[in-house]
Every structure is written in C-alpha cells, then in structure tokens.
Amino acid sequence: MKKKNPSCPQCKSDNVVVIVYGYPEDMDTYLKDIENGTLALGGCCMGEDDPIWFCNNCHNEFGKRFTTLEERK
C-alpha cells in the first residue's frame, strides 16, 4: 500500500505533491500534471540534498529524495 503524502511542515496543508527531477520524456503530460497540481518539476540537475515534496499552498519545498522505490511504498 502506498503511503500518503506528508503535510507541509510550514503551513500544515495536505496539498503536497512530489517533486520530479530529470528531463521529462513527455512534456505535455508533465505540463498537464503541473497545471492540475499533481506534481512539481525540480529541474534536470539533481543533488543529494534536493527536496522531494512541494506544497501547492505556500510553495515550501521539503524532505529528501528517496534513495530506493521501497521507501516510497
């Protein structure tokens, strides 16, 4: 079973989505998801301390990227 996205530590909102990094293969799909507020783009370059979560309400970025898919389950 998939875990629920966390609440924003800054504003306590549940309107939080995952930040996706890397070059998107299908930009149209990504743009629709961004417009719908179901994901946020983090850019093409990734670092070890990049955040994984984006709050659609206050635009806070927080958390660390997962190192394995198992951590997301």
C-alpha positions as CSV (number, residue, x, y, z in Angstrom):
1,M,0.0,0.0,0.0
2,K,1.3,3.5,-1.0
3,K,2.0,6.0,1.8
4,K,0.0,9.2,1.9
5,N,2.0,12.4,1.1
6,P,3.1,14.2,4.2
7,S,1.6,17.5,5.4
8,C,3.6,20.7,4.8
9,P,5.7,21.4,7.9
10,Q,5.4,25.2,7.2
11,C,1.6,25.7,6.7
12,K,0.3,22.2,7.7
13,S,-1.6,21.9,4.3
14,D,-2.2,18.4,2.8
15,N,-2.0,19.9,-0.7
16,V,1.5,18.4,-1.1
17,V,2.9,16.8,-4.3
18,V,6.1,15.0,-5.2
19,I,8.9,16.9,-7.0
20,V,10.1,15.2,-10.2
21,Y,13.7,15.6,-11.3
22,G,15.3,14.9,-14.6
23,Y,14.4,15.6,-18.2
24,P,10.8,14.7,-18.9
25,E,10.1,12.4,-21.9
26,D,6.6,13.6,-22.4
27,M,6.5,17.3,-21.6
28,D,2.8,17.6,-22.5
29,T,1.9,15.1,-19.7
30,Y,4.1,16.9,-17.2
31,L,2.7,20.3,-18.1
32,K,-0.9,18.9,-17.5
33,D,0.2,17.4,-14.2
34,I,1.8,20.7,-13.1
35,E,-1.3,22.6,-14.2
36,N,-3.5,20.2,-12.2
37,G,-1.3,20.5,-9.2
38,T,-0.4,16.8,-9.1
39,L,3.4,17.2,-9.4
40,A,6.1,19.8,-9.4
41,L,9.2,19.9,-11.6
42,G,12.6,20.1,-9.8
43,G,14.9,20.6,-12.7
44,C,17.2,18.5,-14.7
45,C,20.2,18.6,-12.3
46,M,19.9,16.6,-9.1
47,G,21.9,16.9,-5.9
48,E,22.0,14.9,-2.7
49,D,20.0,17.4,-0.6
50,D,17.3,18.2,-3.2
51,P,13.8,18.3,-1.6
52,I,11.1,15.7,-2.6
53,W,7.9,17.4,-1.6
54,F,6.3,20.7,-2.8
55,C,3.4,22.4,-1.1
56,N,0.9,23.9,-3.6
57,N,-0.4,26.3,-1.0
58,C,2.7,28.0,0.4
59,H,5.3,26.7,-2.2
60,N,7.5,25.3,0.5
61,E,9.9,22.5,-0.7
62,F,10.9,20.0,2.0
63,G,12.1,16.4,2.6
64,K,14.8,14.5,0.9
65,R,14.6,12.4,-2.3
66,F,14.2,8.7,-1.7
67,T,17.1,6.5,-2.5
68,T,15.0,3.5,-3.3
69,L,11.5,2.8,-4.6
70,E,10.9,0.7,-1.5
71,E,11.0,3.8,0.7
72,R,8.0,5.2,-1.2
73,K,5.8,2.2,-0.6
